[in-house]
Amino acid sequence: MKVNIGEREHEGVILLDLNGRLVAGENVAALREKITELVTSGKVNAVLNLQHVDYIDSSGLGAMVMCFTSIRRAEGKLKLLNLTRRNVELLVLTKLETVFEVFDEEQQAINSFFPNREIRRFDILSFIQQQKAEGKL
C-alpha cells in the first residue's frame, strides 16, 4: 500500500498528513521527495501528522531522521503529531523521542514554531505509564 501524503499550511507551517505505512521502497522515497521539495521551495517548518500511519519500519525511521536533518540544515524544524501507541513505543525503543518534538494536538504543534506562544508537548512518559496501568503494555 502506497503512503499518501496530504499537504496543508497553517500559519506558515506545513502539515503533512501521512496515510499508510512508512516502509522501505516507494513510501520512504515519497516522504523524502516531499521534504526535499519543501526545503527547495523554502518551506522549512513542517509537522508530520502520523495519525493514520499504522506501521513504520527501520527504513521509515531512517527516512524520518534524514528528513529532520535536511530541514534542520535549512534552518527549519520538523515535528511529529498524533503518533499511534505502537509508533510512540517505537520512538522510545529507538530513543528517537530525544530527537523529535512530539505533539498530540495540531494547534500545540503549530504553536511550537512561535517562541512567544505557550505550548504543551506530548508527555511520552505519562502515556507509557497510562498504557501500563490500563494493561495495554
Rosetta constraint file for C-alpha pairs under 8 A:
AtomPair CA 1 CA 20 HARMONIC 6.65 0.50
AtomPair CA 1 CA 21 HARMONIC 7.11 0.50
AtomPair CA 2 CA 20 HARMONIC 6.52 0.50
AtomPair CA 2 CA 21 HARMONIC 7.26 0.50
AtomPair CA 2 CA 26 HARMONIC 6.99 0.50
AtomPair CA 2 CA 27 HARMONIC 5.83 0.50
AtomPair CA 3 CA 18 HARMONIC 6.62 0.50
AtomPair CA 3 CA 19 HARMONIC 5.53 0.50
AtomPair CA 3 CA 20 HARMONIC 4.50 0.50
AtomPair CA 3 CA 21 HARMONIC 5.81 0.50
AtomPair CA 3 CA 22 HARMONIC 6.75 0.50
AtomPair CA 3 CA 27 HARMONIC 5.32 0.50
AtomPair CA 3 CA 30 HARMONIC 7.68 0.50
AtomPair CA 4 CA 17 HARMONIC 7.88 0.50
AtomPair CA 4 CA 18 HARMONIC 5.72 0.50
AtomPair CA 4 CA 19 HARMONIC 5.10 0.50
AtomPair CA 4 CA 20 HARMONIC 6.49 0.50
AtomPair CA 5 CA 16 HARMONIC 6.15 0.50
AtomPair CA 5 CA 17 HARMONIC 5.51 0.50
AtomPair CA 5 CA 18 HARMONIC 4.68 0.50
AtomPair CA 5 CA 19 HARMONIC 6.52 0.50
AtomPair CA 5 CA 31 HARMONIC 7.62 0.50
AtomPair CA 6 CA 16 HARMONIC 5.53 0.50
AtomPair CA 6 CA 17 HARMONIC 4.82 0.50
AtomPair CA 6 CA 18 HARMONIC 6.47 0.50
AtomPair CA 7 CA 14 HARMONIC 6.84 0.50
AtomPair CA 7 CA 15 HARMONIC 5.77 0.50
AtomPair CA 7 CA 16 HARMONIC 4.74 0.50
AtomPair CA 7 CA 17 HARMONIC 6.31 0.50
AtomPair CA 8 CA 14 HARMONIC 5.78 0.50
AtomPair CA 8 CA 15 HARMONIC 5.08 0.50
AtomPair CA 8 CA 16 HARMONIC 6.51 0.50
AtomPair CA 8 CA 17 HARMONIC 7.94 0.50
AtomPair CA 9 CA 13 HARMONIC 5.49 0.50
AtomPair CA 9 CA 14 HARMONIC 4.51 0.50
AtomPair CA 9 CA 15 HARMONIC 5.86 0.50
AtomPair CA 10 CA 14 HARMONIC 6.55 0.50
AtomPair CA 10 CA 15 HARMONIC 7.41 0.50
AtomPair CA 10 CA 110 HARMONIC 7.62 0.50
AtomPair CA 11 CA 110 HARMONIC 7.62 0.50
AtomPair CA 12 CA 45 HARMONIC 7.73 0.50
AtomPair CA 13 CA 43 HARMONIC 7.85 0.50
AtomPair CA 13 CA 45 HARMONIC 5.37 0.50
AtomPair CA 13 CA 46 HARMONIC 5.60 0.50
AtomPair CA 13 CA 47 HARMONIC 7.42 0.50
AtomPair CA 13 CA 110 HARMONIC 6.64 0.50
AtomPair CA 13 CA 113 HARMONIC 7.90 0.50
AtomPair CA 14 CA 43 HARMONIC 7.25 0.50
AtomPair CA 14 CA 45 HARMONIC 6.27 0.50
AtomPair CA 14 CA 46 HARMONIC 4.59 0.50
AtomPair CA 14 CA 47 HARMONIC 6.27 0.50
AtomPair CA 15 CA 46 HARMONIC 5.77 0.50
AtomPair CA 15 CA 47 HARMONIC 4.86 0.50
AtomPair CA 15 CA 48 HARMONIC 6.17 0.50
AtomPair CA 15 CA 49 HARMONIC 6.80 0.50
AtomPair CA 16 CA 46 HARMONIC 7.29 0.50
AtomPair CA 16 CA 47 HARMONIC 6.12 0.50
AtomPair CA 16 CA 48 HARMONIC 5.02 0.50
AtomPair CA 16 CA 49 HARMONIC 5.85 0.50
AtomPair CA 17 CA 48 HARMONIC 6.34 0.50
AtomPair CA 17 CA 49 HARMONIC 4.79 0.50
AtomPair CA 17 CA 50 HARMONIC 6.72 0.50
AtomPair CA 17 CA 51 HARMONIC 7.90 0.50
AtomPair CA 17 CA 52 HARMONIC 7.99 0.50
AtomPair CA 18 CA 48 HARMONIC 7.12 0.50
AtomPair CA 18 CA 49 HARMONIC 6.07 0.50
AtomPair CA 18 CA 50 HARMONIC 5.71 0.50
AtomPair CA 18 CA 51 HARMONIC 7.51 0.50
AtomPair CA 18 CA 52 HARMONIC 6.34 0.50
AtomPair CA 18 CA 53 HARMONIC 6.36 0.50
AtomPair CA 19 CA 50 HARMONIC 7.40 0.50
AtomPair CA 19 CA 51 HARMONIC 7.72 0.50
AtomPair CA 19 CA 52 HARMONIC 4.76 0.50
AtomPair CA 19 CA 53 HARMONIC 5.39 0.50
AtomPair CA 20 CA 52 HARMONIC 6.33 0.50
AtomPair CA 20 CA 53 HARMONIC 5.05 0.50
AtomPair CA 20 CA 54 HARMONIC 6.64 0.50
AtomPair CA 20 CA 55 HARMONIC 7.70 0.50
AtomPair CA 21 CA 27 HARMONIC 7.20 0.50
AtomPair CA 21 CA 53 HARMONIC 5.40 0.50
AtomPair CA 21 CA 54 HARMONIC 6.00 0.50
AtomPair CA 21 CA 55 HARMONIC 5.04 0.50
AtomPair CA 21 CA 56 HARMONIC 6.13 0.50
AtomPair CA 22 CA 27 HARMONIC 5.71 0.50
AtomPair CA 22 CA 28 HARMONIC 6.02 0.50
AtomPair CA 22 CA 53 HARMONIC 6.90 0.50
AtomPair CA 22 CA 55 HARMONIC 6.22 0.50
AtomPair CA 22 CA 56 HARMONIC 4.73 0.50
AtomPair CA 22 CA 57 HARMONIC 6.62 0.50
AtomPair CA 22 CA 59 HARMONIC 7.89 0.50
AtomPair CA 22 CA 60 HARMONIC 4.95 0.50
AtomPair CA 23 CA 27 HARMONIC 5.84 0.50
AtomPair CA 23 CA 28 HARMONIC 5.85 0.50
AtomPair CA 23 CA 55 HARMONIC 7.53 0.50
AtomPair CA 23 CA 56 HARMONIC 5.77 0.50
AtomPair CA 23 CA 57 HARMONIC 5.22 0.50
AtomPair CA 23 CA 58 HARMONIC 7.52 0.50
AtomPair CA 23 CA 59 HARMONIC 5.92 0.50
AtomPair CA 23 CA 60 HARMONIC 4.99 0.50
AtomPair CA 24 CA 28 HARMONIC 5.56 0.50
AtomPair CA 24 CA 29 HARMONIC 7.93 0.50
AtomPair CA 24 CA 57 HARMONIC 7.21 0.50
AtomPair CA 24 CA 58 HARMONIC 7.90 0.50
AtomPair CA 24 CA 59 HARMONIC 5.12 0.50
AtomPair CA 24 CA 60 HARMONIC 6.36 0.50
AtomPair CA 25 CA 29 HARMONIC 6.26 0.50
AtomPair CA 26 CA 30 HARMONIC 5.92 0.50
AtomPair CA 27 CA 31 HARMONIC 6.51 0.50
AtomPair CA 28 CA 32 HARMONIC 6.30 0.50
AtomPair CA 28 CA 59 HARMONIC 6.97 0.50
AtomPair CA 28 CA 60 HARMONIC 5.78 0.50
AtomPair CA 28 CA 63 HARMONIC 6.16 0.50
AtomPair CA 29 CA 33 HARMONIC 6.02 0.50
AtomPair CA 30 CA 34 HARMONIC 6.14 0.50
AtomPair CA 31 CA 35 HARMONIC 6.27 0.50
AtomPair CA 31 CA 63 HARMONIC 7.49 0.50
AtomPair CA 32 CA 36 HARMONIC 6.12 0.50
AtomPair CA 32 CA 63 HARMONIC 6.57 0.50
AtomPair CA 32 CA 66 HARMONIC 7.85 0.50
AtomPair CA 32 CA 67 HARMONIC 6.34 0.50
AtomPair CA 33 CA 37 HARMONIC 6.07 0.50
AtomPair CA 34 CA 38 HARMONIC 6.27 0.50
AtomPair CA 35 CA 39 HARMONIC 6.15 0.50
AtomPair CA 35 CA 67 HARMONIC 6.25 0.50
AtomPair CA 35 CA 70 HARMONIC 7.91 0.50
AtomPair CA 35 CA 71 HARMONIC 7.67 0.50
AtomPair CA 36 CA 40 HARMONIC 6.03 0.50
AtomPair CA 36 CA 67 HARMONIC 8.00 0.50
AtomPair CA 36 CA 70 HARMONIC 7.68 0.50
AtomPair CA 37 CA 41 HARMONIC 6.26 0.50
AtomPair CA 38 CA 42 HARMONIC 6.27 0.50
AtomPair CA 38 CA 43 HARMONIC 4.98 0.50
AtomPair CA 38 CA 44 HARMONIC 6.54 0.50
AtomPair CA 39 CA 43 HARMONIC 5.43 0.50
AtomPair CA 39 CA 44 HARMONIC 5.45 0.50
AtomPair CA 39 CA 70 HARMONIC 7.69 0.50
AtomPair CA 39 CA 71 HARMONIC 6.49 0.50
AtomPair CA 39 CA 74 HARMONIC 6.85 0.50
AtomPair CA 44 CA 71 HARMONIC 5.68 0.50
AtomPair CA 44 CA 72 HARMONIC 7.99 0.50
AtomPair CA 44 CA 74 HARMONIC 6.63 0.50
AtomPair CA 44 CA 75 HARMONIC 7.07 0.50
AtomPair CA 44 CA 76 HARMONIC 4.47 0.50
AtomPair CA 44 CA 77 HARMONIC 6.41 0.50
AtomPair CA 44 CA 78 HARMONIC 7.83 0.50
AtomPair CA 45 CA 71 HARMONIC 7.57 0.50
AtomPair CA 45 CA 76 HARMONIC 5.10 0.50
AtomPair CA 45 CA 77 HARMONIC 4.93 0.50
AtomPair CA 45 CA 78 HARMONIC 6.09 0.50
AtomPair CA 45 CA 113 HARMONIC 7.56 0.50
AtomPair CA 46 CA 76 HARMONIC 7.94 0.50
AtomPair CA 46 CA 77 HARMONIC 6.33 0.50
AtomPair CA 46 CA 78 HARMONIC 4.93 0.50
AtomPair CA 46 CA 79 HARMONIC 6.48 0.50
AtomPair CA 47 CA 78 HARMONIC 5.58 0.50
AtomPair CA 47 CA 79 HARMONIC 4.72 0.50
AtomPair CA 47 CA 80 HARMONIC 5.54 0.50
AtomPair CA 47 CA 81 HARMONIC 6.66 0.50
AtomPair CA 47 CA 109 HARMONIC 7.25 0.50
AtomPair CA 47 CA 110 HARMONIC 7.95 0.50
AtomPair CA 48 CA 78 HARMONIC 7.35 0.50
AtomPair CA 48 CA 79 HARMONIC 6.26 0.50
AtomPair CA 48 CA 80 HARMONIC 4.93 0.50
AtomPair CA 48 CA 81 HARMONIC 5.96 0.50
AtomPair CA 49 CA 80 HARMONIC 6.16 0.50
AtomPair CA 49 CA 81 HARMONIC 4.64 0.50
AtomPair CA 49 CA 82 HARMONIC 5.91 0.50
AtomPair CA 49 CA 83 HARMONIC 7.63 0.50
AtomPair CA 50 CA 80 HARMONIC 7.14 0.50
AtomPair CA 50 CA 81 HARMONIC 6.00 0.50
AtomPair CA 50 CA 82 HARMONIC 5.52 0.50
AtomPair CA 50 CA 83 HARMONIC 5.35 0.50
AtomPair CA 50 CA 84 HARMONIC 7.44 0.50
AtomPair CA 51 CA 81 HARMONIC 7.21 0.50
AtomPair CA 51 CA 82 HARMONIC 4.73 0.50
AtomPair CA 51 CA 83 HARMONIC 5.55 0.50
AtomPair CA 51 CA 84 HARMONIC 6.28 0.50
AtomPair CA 53 CA 83 HARMONIC 7.98 0.50
AtomPair CA 53 CA 84 HARMONIC 7.63 0.50
AtomPair CA 54 CA 84 HARMONIC 7.09 0.50
AtomPair CA 54 CA 86 HARMONIC 7.80 0.50
AtomPair CA 54 CA 87 HARMONIC 7.73 0.50
AtomPair CA 55 CA 86 HARMONIC 7.86 0.50
AtomPair CA 55 CA 87 HARMONIC 7.31 0.50
AtomPair CA 56 CA 60 HARMONIC 5.34 0.50
AtomPair CA 56 CA 61 HARMONIC 6.56 0.50
AtomPair CA 56 CA 87 HARMONIC 7.18 0.50
AtomPair CA 57 CA 61 HARMONIC 6.34 0.50
AtomPair CA 58 CA 62 HARMONIC 6.09 0.50
AtomPair CA 59 CA 63 HARMONIC 6.07 0.50
AtomPair CA 60 CA 64 HARMONIC 6.23 0.50
AtomPair CA 61 CA 65 HARMONIC 6.34 0.50
AtomPair CA 62 CA 66 HARMONIC 6.15 0.50
AtomPair CA 63 CA 67 HARMONIC 6.02 0.50
AtomPair CA 64 CA 68 HARMONIC 6.11 0.50
AtomPair CA 65 CA 69 HARMONIC 6.16 0.50
AtomPair CA 66 CA 70 HARMONIC 6.10 0.50
AtomPair CA 67 CA 71 HARMONIC 6.15 0.50
AtomPair CA 67 CA 78 HARMONIC 7.75 0.50
AtomPair CA 68 CA 72 HARMONIC 6.04 0.50
AtomPair CA 68 CA 77 HARMONIC 7.13 0.50
AtomPair CA 68 CA 78 HARMONIC 5.53 0.50
AtomPair CA 69 CA 73 HARMONIC 6.09 0.50
AtomPair CA 70 CA 74 HARMONIC 6.51 0.50
AtomPair CA 71 CA 75 HARMONIC 6.45 0.50
AtomPair CA 71 CA 76 HARMONIC 5.11 0.50
AtomPair CA 71 CA 77 HARMONIC 5.96 0.50
AtomPair CA 71 CA 78 HARMONIC 6.64 0.50
AtomPair CA 72 CA 76 HARMONIC 4.94 0.50
AtomPair CA 72 CA 77 HARMONIC 5.70 0.50
AtomPair CA 72 CA 78 HARMONIC 7.61 0.50
AtomPair CA 77 CA 113 HARMONIC 7.98 0.50
AtomPair CA 78 CA 100 HARMONIC 7.53 0.50
AtomPair CA 78 CA 101 HARMONIC 7.99 0.50
AtomPair CA 79 CA 100 HARMONIC 5.96 0.50
AtomPair CA 79 CA 101 HARMONIC 5.23 0.50
AtomPair CA 79 CA 102 HARMONIC 6.19 0.50
AtomPair CA 79 CA 103 HARMONIC 7.82 0.50
AtomPair CA 79 CA 109 HARMONIC 7.21 0.50
AtomPair CA 80 CA 100 HARMONIC 6.73 0.50
AtomPair CA 80 CA 101 HARMONIC 6.21 0.50
AtomPair CA 80 CA 102 HARMONIC 4.79 0.50
AtomPair CA 80 CA 103 HARMONIC 6.20 0.50
AtomPair CA 80 CA 109 HARMONIC 7.81 0.50
AtomPair CA 81 CA 102 HARMONIC 5.81 0.50
AtomPair CA 81 CA 103 HARMONIC 4.80 0.50
AtomPair CA 81 CA 104 HARMONIC 5.53 0.50
AtomPair CA 81 CA 105 HARMONIC 6.95 0.50
AtomPair CA 81 CA 106 HARMONIC 6.79 0.50
AtomPair CA 81 CA 109 HARMONIC 6.98 0.50
AtomPair CA 82 CA 102 HARMONIC 7.94 0.50
AtomPair CA 82 CA 103 HARMONIC 6.45 0.50
AtomPair CA 82 CA 104 HARMONIC 4.79 0.50
AtomPair CA 82 CA 105 HARMONIC 7.06 0.50
AtomPair CA 83 CA 87 HARMONIC 5.67 0.50
AtomPair CA 83 CA 88 HARMONIC 5.94 0.50
AtomPair CA 83 CA 104 HARMONIC 7.34 0.50
AtomPair CA 84 CA 88 HARMONIC 6.20 0.50
AtomPair CA 85 CA 89 HARMONIC 6.28 0.50
AtomPair CA 86 CA 90 HARMONIC 6.22 0.50
AtomPair CA 87 CA 91 HARMONIC 6.26 0.50
AtomPair CA 88 CA 92 HARMONIC 6.30 0.50
AtomPair CA 88 CA 124 HARMONIC 7.34 0.50
AtomPair CA 89 CA 93 HARMONIC 6.00 0.50
AtomPair CA 90 CA 94 HARMONIC 6.14 0.50
AtomPair CA 91 CA 95 HARMONIC 5.75 0.50
AtomPair CA 91 CA 96 HARMONIC 4.89 0.50
AtomPair CA 91 CA 97 HARMONIC 5.27 0.50
AtomPair CA 92 CA 96 HARMONIC 6.33 0.50
AtomPair CA 92 CA 97 HARMONIC 5.72 0.50
AtomPair CA 95 CA 99 HARMONIC 7.80 0.50
AtomPair CA 96 CA 100 HARMONIC 6.36 0.50
AtomPair CA 97 CA 101 HARMONIC 7.10 0.50
AtomPair CA 97 CA 102 HARMONIC 7.50 0.50
AtomPair CA 101 CA 121 HARMONIC 7.46 0.50
AtomPair CA 102 CA 109 HARMONIC 7.80 0.50
AtomPair CA 102 CA 121 HARMONIC 6.36 0.50
AtomPair CA 102 CA 122 HARMONIC 5.58 0.50
AtomPair CA 103 CA 108 HARMONIC 6.71 0.50
AtomPair CA 103 CA 109 HARMONIC 5.69 0.50
AtomPair CA 103 CA 120 HARMONIC 7.74 0.50
AtomPair CA 103 CA 121 HARMONIC 5.23 0.50
AtomPair CA 103 CA 122 HARMONIC 4.57 0.50
AtomPair CA 104 CA 108 HARMONIC 7.74 0.50
AtomPair CA 104 CA 109 HARMONIC 7.86 0.50
AtomPair CA 104 CA 121 HARMONIC 7.51 0.50
AtomPair CA 104 CA 122 HARMONIC 5.63 0.50
AtomPair CA 105 CA 109 HARMONIC 6.47 0.50
AtomPair CA 106 CA 110 HARMONIC 6.33 0.50
AtomPair CA 107 CA 111 HARMONIC 5.98 0.50
AtomPair CA 108 CA 112 HARMONIC 6.21 0.50
AtomPair CA 108 CA 119 HARMONIC 5.55 0.50
AtomPair CA 108 CA 120 HARMONIC 6.21 0.50
AtomPair CA 108 CA 121 HARMONIC 7.21 0.50
AtomPair CA 109 CA 113 HARMONIC 7.41 0.50
AtomPair CA 109 CA 119 HARMONIC 7.84 0.50
AtomPair CA 109 CA 121 HARMONIC 7.88 0.50
AtomPair CA 110 CA 114 HARMONIC 7.67 0.50
AtomPair CA 111 CA 115 HARMONIC 7.99 0.50
AtomPair CA 111 CA 117 HARMONIC 5.87 0.50
AtomPair CA 111 CA 118 HARMONIC 7.15 0.50
AtomPair CA 111 CA 119 HARMONIC 6.22 0.50
AtomPair CA 112 CA 117 HARMONIC 7.12 0.50
AtomPair CA 112 CA 118 HARMONIC 7.73 0.50
AtomPair CA 112 CA 119 HARMONIC 5.99 0.50
AtomPair CA 123 CA 127 HARMONIC 6.27 0.50
AtomPair CA 124 CA 128 HARMONIC 6.22 0.50
AtomPair CA 125 CA 129 HARMONIC 6.19 0.50
AtomPair CA 126 CA 130 HARMONIC 6.02 0.50
AtomPair CA 127 CA 131 HARMONIC 6.19 0.50
AtomPair CA 128 CA 132 HARMONIC 6.20 0.50
AtomPair CA 128 CA 137 HARMONIC 7.86 0.50
AtomPair CA 129 CA 133 HARMONIC 6.15 0.50
AtomPair CA 130 CA 134 HARMONIC 6.19 0.50
AtomPair CA 131 CA 135 HARMONIC 6.21 0.50
AtomPair CA 131 CA 136 HARMONIC 5.10 0.50
AtomPair CA 131 CA 137 HARMONIC 5.80 0.50
AtomPair CA 132 CA 136 HARMONIC 5.74 0.50
AtomPair CA 132 CA 137 HARMONIC 4.97 0.50
